[in-house]
Amino acid sequence: MKALLLPLALYCGISAAHAQLLPVPGAKNPDWKVEKKEALPEATPFDELPKTDRMPNAAQKGIASIGNRHYHWDAERQLAYQWLSRPNSGTVAPDKKVVVREDRTGLTYTFIRRR
């Protein structure tokens, strides 16, 4: 019985390690597909601005949250993320959709989960 559990545990661990939490515009995103891509004026922010440091060289590591709405700033790629998690799920993982604003180009991408 223990011999069967070990391969199953390894498989689950490998699958979880390869799961992609947030999509990156212009890269392979096996768990996500682009629903729409639009150019918005520089002055158009998200619904609510992230409550994190948006300096271009900041090493932002955390996710800011208000209820089940979450924000993340990727300083290295200059990407601002915004998404909703499942209500009462106890997780910050995106539910179905992620909005990504690429600060270098001003483009906003809406990604949806692949089925």
Order of alpha helices (4+ residues) and beta strands (2+ residues): alpha-beta-beta-beta-beta-beta-beta
